[in-house]
Amino acid sequence: MATPFSIVVICRNESDGIAHTLSGLQGLSDDIVVYDTGSNDGTQAIVRDFPVRLVEGVWKGFGPTKNAANALAKHDWILSLDADEVPDSTLRAELMEWAPASVDAVYACSFLNYIGDQPIRFGEWGWDRHIRLFNRARVQWDAEPVHEQLQFPAAVEVLRLRGKIQHRTVRDWNDHRNKMRQYAQLNAQKYFARGKAAPLWKLWLSPPFTFLHYYLIKLGFLDGMAGWQCAWLTARYTYWKYARLRQLYRS
């Protein structure tokens, strides 16, 4: 018998894609929580057209906001998703029959990331994998403002799910560039708070190394021009991050 789990989705201003996500989640759980942190683009009206629970809350940073949303779920087992993520058919079938190996298990699955309608299969995103199914009584998100991670005791076992999460991460290249600039700012602030150094050599050497790593070593060139653009934008992100970090120290 399948074990019940809740699906928790965090969103803000996702009117372009939230209907696609919620359509892809129907029938997977008897408890789908959409935690909205202040949408003003019609997202909430779209959500209300689906048989889900819409909860309005405040943004507390990625980790704390996800923990607050998880606390509202009906079940302890949580499938944690962003508003641009949806399980593929293989993962759906697996979740319909899923039962945990133990309370100390967490489940990771691979991601298929898209830019617009184009899947990116290599480079930085080609081996993308994250833990998204877990028991909230055993694990929680950390308090990081960006790139949050799950915290769990050493006894927890990480298992794999066979299917993938389709991640419509950005609408186009302009959207991708804007998100990378935003993440660069947030990570620079995180590094500054931790006292992480920003030597000049990192500013100039890390970006080209990043590009070569993802374009050549991680086979990004197999994605054609999209692979080149992904590697280039990640290199630019690296430059923006360290440039902003040096600016924070100077000021």
N, C-alpha and C positions, 0 to 999 in steps of 0.2 A: 504494500500500500504506500502510495506517495506521501511524503511528509509535507504538510502545509508550510508555506513561507509567505512573507509579505514582500511586496515590491515597493521600494521607496525611490522617488524621483525628485531631484532638486531642480528648480527652474527659476528663471527670471528673464522676461522678454524673449520667449521662445515661440512666438506665434507662427514663425515660418515652418517649424518642424515638429511641434508638440503633438499635433494630430497624428502624424506618421508614427511617432513613438508609441503613443497610447493605443493606436490601432494594433500595433505589433505585440502589445502586451495582453490583449484581451484573451481570457480563457486560461491564463497561466496561474492566476492567484485569485483568491476571494478577498484579497486586501491589497489594493494599490493606493498608495499615499503619494500625492503630488504636493510637495512643499514649495510654495511660491514665496519669493523674498522681495516682492514689490514690483511686479510686472505692471507696465502701463501701456502695453502695445496690443491688448486684447487677448493675451495668453489665457487669462483666467476664464474668459467667456468660452474659449475653445475647450478648456479642460472640463468645464461643467457639462459639456455635451457627452461626456463619457461616464460610465459607471465606476467612478473612482472617488476617493476622498480628497478634496482640495483643502489644504490648510495654508493660511497666510501667516508668515513669520518674518522675523528680521534676519538680516545677513550678519553672521558672526565670524566670518572667515570660513574657508572650505571645511576643515575638520569639525569645528564646533557646530556649524550649521547642519552637517550630515548627522552628527550625533543627536542633535535636537529633533531632527526629523525621524530618525530611527526609533527614538523613544515613544513616538506616537503610533508605531505599528502594532497590529493585532498579534502578530506572531514573533517569537524570538529569532527565528531564522529570517535573515534579510537578504534580498537580492537588491543591491545598491546600484542605481543607474543614474547617469546624467540624462538631460532632456534630449540629447542627440544620439542616444544609444538604444539599440533594440536587438534582441536575440535573433540569430538566423534560424532556419527551419531545423537544423540538426540540434542546436541548443534547446529550442522549444521542445522538441520531442524528448530530449534527455530530462529536462526539468519537469515534464509532465509525469515522469516515473521516478523522480529523484527521491532518495532517502539518504540521510547523512551516515557516513561511516561511524561517526561518534560525535559527541558534543564538542570535542576538541579538534574537529576538522574544519578547515576553511577551503574554499574552492576557487581556483583561478581558471580563467579562460582566455583564449587568444582574441585579439581584436583585428577586425578588418577595417582600416581607416580609409575614409573617402575625402577627396577635395572636390566639392560639387558632386558629380556623378561618377568620378573616376576613382577606382580603388587603387590604393598605394600598397604594393605587395613586398617591397624591399626597402632598403635604407633604414632610417631611424624607426619608422613605423612598422617595418616588415615583421619584426619579432616582438611586437607589442603584446604584453600579457599582464593581466591584473587580477587580483583577488576581488571578487565582487559578491560572493555568496558566503555568509558567515552567521554565527550565532552571536547576537548582540550582548548576551550575558557573559560571553567569554572575551570578546574583542571590541575595541572602539577605535574611532579615528583619532589621530593626534591633533594637536592644536595649531599646526602649521598654517600660515596664511595662504600658501600655494604648494602644489605637489604634495598633498597630504598623504599620509601612509596609515595603514592599520597597525595598531599595537596589540600584540597578543603574547601570552606566556610561551615559554620554550616548549611546553608539551604539545602545543598546537601543531597539527600535521597539515601541510599544504598539498591538496589533491588537485587533479586536473579534470576539467569538463571537456568533452570532445568538441562541442560546437564553438561558434564564435559570436562575438558581439559586433554587430555592424555599427560603426561609429561615423556618423555624418559630421565630422569635426568642424569643417569650415565650408562656407558656401562657395567661395572662390579665392583667388590668390590675394586679393586686397583684404578680404576677411582674415585670411591666414596671416598676412603680414601684421595686421592690427593686433591680432591675438598674441603673436610672438613679441611684439613691442610691450604689450601689457604684462605678459608673464616675465619679461626681462626686468621690468620695473619692480614687480613684486618680489622676484628672486633677489634682486640687488638689495632691496630693503631687508629681506630675511638674512642675507649674508652680513649686511652692516650690523644688524642687531646681534649677530653672533660674533662680531669682531673678525670676520674672515678677511684676509689680506687681499689687496687688489694691485699686485705689482704690474709694472708697465709691460713686462714680457707676456703676461697673460692676455692683456688687451690685444696685443699684436700677433701672438703665436697661436693662441687657442682657437680663434675663428678659422684659419686655414686648416689646422689639424682636424677640427670638427668636420669641415667640408669633406676632406679626403677620407676620413673615417667612414662617414655615412654614404658617400657617393661611390667609393671604390671598395673598401673593406666590407661594408654591409650591402654591397651590390645595388646601390641606389640607381646606378646607370641602367639597370634592367627595366626600370620604369620609364625610360626615355626622358623627354624633356621635363616631365613631372618629377622624376627622380632628381634631376639637376636642380630644379627650383626648390624642392624640399630641403636638399642638402645646403643650398645657398642660404635659404631663409633661416635654417638652424644655425649656420655660421654667423649670420647677421644677429640673430638672437644672442649668441655668445658675446659678440662685440658690444651690443647694446647693454647687456647685463653688467659687464665689467666697466664699461664707460660710465654707467650710472653709479656703480659702486664707488669708483674713484671720485665722482662728483660729490657723493654723499660725504666722503672723508674730507674733501677739500672745504665743504661748507660746514 
